Amino acid sequence: MIRVIVATLTGRAIALFARLVTAVQAVWQGADPLDQRQRIYFANHASHGDFILVWTVLADPLRRKTRPVAGADYWGGGLRRFVGRDVFDAVLIDRTRAQGGSDPVGQMADALKGGASLILFPEGTRNLTDTDLLPFRSGLYHLACACPQVDLVPVWIDNLNRVLPKGAFIPVPLMCKVIFGSPLRLDADEGKDAFLTRARDALLALRPARGTA
């Protein structure tokens, strides 16, 4: 019981800190911010704080049932383990696939079937290049096949890579935006490449015009 209370208070503190540092604004361009239906929020990935910012701007009823998908290697020990498992209830994926039978898509599908929504990053790793997005990996497509009834909502996280750049431990206060686009689903008979291209284009379409971020 005490662990649950501490986890809840820690989550609130993290959300408050994220808002204070980033003055984050949620922009809902095509999705209803109060819609209770399950969703897969798929976003660009440039910082370890990305999922925290998405999680922070969700309304309380949505936040309580939304789980980030993260690498077990990063959240695997000590305080990080407590934050990942107890505070955020993250779906922790073994990215090395060292454990026999490890099935990341199956883990995510099980979480959805249990009633959760998910935050995931289809690039698979942080984008530290000058390009806007890395190529999408196939997991988003396979998850859409496994759970075709769940809406997929593109989410563009703007400016957070400047708040918490690679190797930094102290964030730089800058305004950020989290921009939610219109939900999409896998079309009947839509192939993997066509779907991933459509999903990637939907995410790129949310980028603020240069000079307006």
VEXDREN-2710 file (C-alpha; in Angstrom, 1 decimal):
% VEXDREN-2710
k/r/px/py/pz
1/MET/0.0/0.0/0.0
2/ILE/2.8/2.4/0.9
3/ARG/4.6/1.6/-2.3
4/VAL/1.4/2.5/-4.3
5/ILE/1.1/5.8/-2.5
6/VAL/4.7/6.6/-3.0
7/ALA/4.5/5.7/-6.7
8/THR/1.4/7.9/-7.1
9/LEU/3.0/10.9/-5.5
10/THR/6.1/10.4/-7.5
11/GLY/4.1/10.4/-10.7
12/ARG/2.4/13.6/-9.8
13/ALA/5.7/15.2/-8.9
14/ILE/7.3/14.1/-12.2
15/ALA/4.3/15.5/-14.1
16/LEU/4.5/18.8/-12.3
17/PHE/8.2/19.1/-12.8
18/ALA/7.8/18.4/-16.5
19/ARG/5.2/21.1/-16.8
20/LEU/7.3/23.6/-15.0
21/VAL/10.5/23.0/-17.0
22/THR/8.8/22.8/-20.4
23/ALA/5.6/24.9/-20.1
24/VAL/4.3/22.1/-22.3
25/GLN/1.2/22.8/-24.4
26/ALA/-1.0/20.0/-25.7
27/VAL/-2.4/20.7/-29.2
28/TRP/-5.3/18.4/-30.2
29/GLN/-5.6/18.7/-34.0
30/GLY/-7.6/15.7/-34.8
31/ALA/-8.2/13.6/-31.7
32/ASP/-10.6/14.2/-28.9
33/PRO/-8.6/14.8/-25.7
34/LEU/-11.4/13.3/-23.5
35/ASP/-12.2/10.3/-25.6
36/GLN/-12.1/7.2/-23.4
37/ARG/-11.4/4.7/-26.1
38/GLN/-8.2/2.8/-26.1
39/ARG/-5.4/4.3/-28.1
40/ILE/-1.9/3.7/-29.3
41/TYR/-0.1/7.0/-29.2
42/PHE/2.9/6.7/-31.6
43/ALA/5.5/9.5/-31.4
44/ASN/8.8/10.8/-32.6
45/HIS/11.7/9.9/-30.3
46/ALA/14.6/12.3/-29.5
47/SER/14.9/12.2/-25.7
48/HIS/14.5/9.9/-22.7
49/GLY/11.8/12.3/-21.5
50/ASP/9.5/11.9/-24.6
51/PHE/7.0/9.5/-23.1
52/ILE/6.9/11.6/-19.8
53/LEU/5.8/14.6/-21.8
54/VAL/3.0/12.7/-23.6
55/TRP/1.9/11.1/-20.4
56/THR/1.9/14.4/-18.6
57/VAL/-0.5/16.2/-20.9
58/LEU/-3.1/13.5/-21.0
59/ALA/-6.3/14.1/-19.0
60/ASP/-6.3/12.2/-15.7
61/PRO/-8.7/9.4/-16.8
62/LEU/-6.6/8.7/-19.8
63/ARG/-3.3/9.0/-18.0
64/ARG/-4.3/6.4/-15.4
65/LYS/-4.8/3.7/-18.1
66/THR/-1.9/4.7/-20.5
67/ARG/1.3/2.7/-20.3
68/PRO/4.6/3.7/-22.0
69/VAL/6.5/1.1/-23.9
70/ALA/10.2/1.2/-23.0
71/GLY/13.4/-0.8/-23.1
72/ALA/13.9/-3.0/-20.1
73/ASP/17.7/-2.4/-20.3
74/TYR/17.2/1.3/-19.4
75/TRP/14.6/0.8/-16.7
76/GLY/16.0/-2.4/-15.3
77/GLY/17.5/-1.5/-11.9
78/GLY/17.3/0.6/-8.7
79/LEU/15.4/3.8/-8.8
80/ARG/14.8/3.5/-12.6
81/ARG/13.2/0.2/-12.0
82/PHE/10.8/1.7/-9.4
83/VAL/9.9/4.6/-11.7
84/GLY/9.5/2.4/-14.8
85/ARG/7.5/-0.4/-13.2
86/ASP/5.7/1.3/-10.3
87/VAL/5.2/4.9/-11.3
88/PHE/4.5/4.5/-15.0
89/ASP/3.6/0.8/-15.2
90/ALA/5.7/0.6/-18.3
91/VAL/5.6/-2.3/-20.7
92/LEU/9.2/-3.2/-20.5
93/ILE/10.6/-4.7/-23.7
94/ASP/13.8/-6.8/-23.9
95/ARG/15.4/-5.1/-26.9
96/THR/18.3/-7.6/-26.9
97/ARG/15.8/-10.5/-27.3
98/ALA/18.2/-12.5/-25.0
99/GLN/15.3/-14.3/-23.3
100/GLY/14.0/-17.2/-25.2
101/GLY/10.4/-16.6/-26.4
102/SER/10.5/-12.8/-25.9
103/ASP/7.8/-11.3/-28.0
104/PRO/7.6/-7.5/-27.9
105/VAL/4.4/-7.3/-30.0
106/GLY/2.8/-10.0/-27.9
107/GLN/3.6/-8.0/-24.7
108/MET/2.1/-4.9/-26.2
109/ALA/-0.9/-6.7/-27.5
110/ASP/-1.5/-8.3/-24.1
111/ALA/-1.4/-4.8/-22.4
112/LEU/-4.0/-3.6/-24.9
113/LYS/-6.2/-6.6/-24.3
114/GLY/-6.0/-5.9/-20.6
115/GLY/-7.6/-2.5/-21.2
116/ALA/-4.5/-0.2/-21.4
117/SER/-3.6/2.4/-23.9
118/LEU/0.1/2.6/-25.0
119/ILE/2.7/5.2/-25.8
120/LEU/5.3/3.9/-28.2
121/PHE/8.1/5.1/-30.5
122/PRO/8.1/3.3/-33.9
123/GLU/11.6/4.5/-34.8
124/GLY/12.7/2.0/-32.1
125/THR/15.5/4.2/-30.7
126/ARG/16.2/7.9/-30.1
127/ASN/16.8/9.9/-33.2
128/LEU/20.1/11.7/-32.8
129/THR/20.5/12.6/-36.5
130/ASP/19.6/15.7/-38.4
131/THR/16.6/14.0/-40.1
132/ASP/13.1/14.6/-38.7
133/LEU/12.4/10.8/-38.4
134/LEU/14.2/7.6/-38.6
135/PRO/12.6/4.8/-40.6
136/PHE/9.8/3.1/-38.8
137/ARG/10.3/-0.5/-37.6
138/SER/7.7/-3.1/-38.3
139/GLY/6.3/-3.4/-34.7
140/LEU/3.7/-0.7/-35.2
141/TYR/2.3/-2.6/-38.2
142/HIS/2.3/-6.0/-36.4
143/LEU/0.6/-4.4/-33.4
144/ALA/-2.1/-2.9/-35.6
145/CYS/-2.7/-6.3/-37.1
146/ALA/-3.0/-7.9/-33.7
147/CYS/-5.3/-5.2/-32.3
148/PRO/-7.1/-3.7/-35.3
149/GLN/-9.9/-2.2/-33.2
150/VAL/-7.5/0.2/-31.4
151/ASP/-7.0/3.7/-32.7
152/LEU/-3.5/4.8/-33.5
153/VAL/-2.9/8.5/-32.8
154/PRO/0.2/10.2/-34.2
155/VAL/1.9/12.5/-31.7
156/TRP/4.6/15.0/-32.6
157/ILE/6.8/16.1/-29.6
158/ASP/8.3/19.4/-30.4
159/ASN/11.5/21.0/-28.8
160/LEU/12.1/18.4/-26.1
161/ASN/15.4/17.3/-27.7
162/ARG/16.7/20.9/-26.9
163/VAL/15.4/20.7/-23.3
164/LEU/17.2/17.4/-22.5
165/PRO/19.8/16.7/-25.2
166/LYS/21.9/13.6/-25.2
167/GLY/24.2/13.3/-22.2
168/ALA/22.5/16.1/-20.3
169/PHE/21.3/15.6/-16.7
170/ILE/20.0/19.1/-16.0
171/PRO/17.1/20.2/-18.3
172/VAL/17.2/23.6/-20.1
173/PRO/13.8/25.4/-19.6
174/LEU/12.2/25.8/-23.0
175/MET/8.6/25.7/-24.2
176/CYS/7.5/22.4/-25.7
177/LYS/4.4/21.2/-27.6
178/VAL/2.8/17.8/-27.8
179/ILE/0.7/17.8/-31.0
180/PHE/-1.9/15.0/-31.4
181/GLY/-3.2/14.2/-34.9
182/SER/-6.2/12.3/-36.2
183/PRO/-6.6/8.6/-35.3
184/LEU/-5.9/6.0/-38.0
185/ARG/-6.3/2.3/-38.3
186/LEU/-4.9/-0.4/-40.6
187/ASP/-7.0/-0.6/-43.7
188/ALA/-8.2/-4.0/-45.0
189/ASP/-5.6/-5.6/-47.2
190/GLU/-3.1/-2.8/-46.5
191/GLY/0.5/-4.1/-46.7
192/LYS/3.2/-3.4/-44.2
193/ASP/5.2/-0.9/-46.2
194/ALA/2.1/1.1/-47.3
195/PHE/0.8/1.3/-43.7
196/LEU/4.2/2.3/-42.2
197/THR/4.6/5.0/-44.9
198/ARG/1.0/6.3/-44.2
199/ALA/1.7/6.3/-40.4
200/ARG/5.0/8.1/-40.8
201/ASP/3.5/10.7/-43.2
202/ALA/0.7/11.3/-40.6
203/LEU/3.3/12.0/-37.9
204/LEU/5.5/14.2/-40.1
205/ALA/2.4/16.3/-41.1
206/LEU/2.2/17.4/-37.4
207/ARG/5.6/19.2/-37.4
208/PRO/5.2/22.9/-36.7
209/ALA/6.3/25.1/-39.5
210/ARG/9.9/26.4/-38.9
211/GLY/9.8/29.5/-36.8
212/THR/6.4/28.7/-35.2
213/ALA/7.5/26.1/-32.6
END
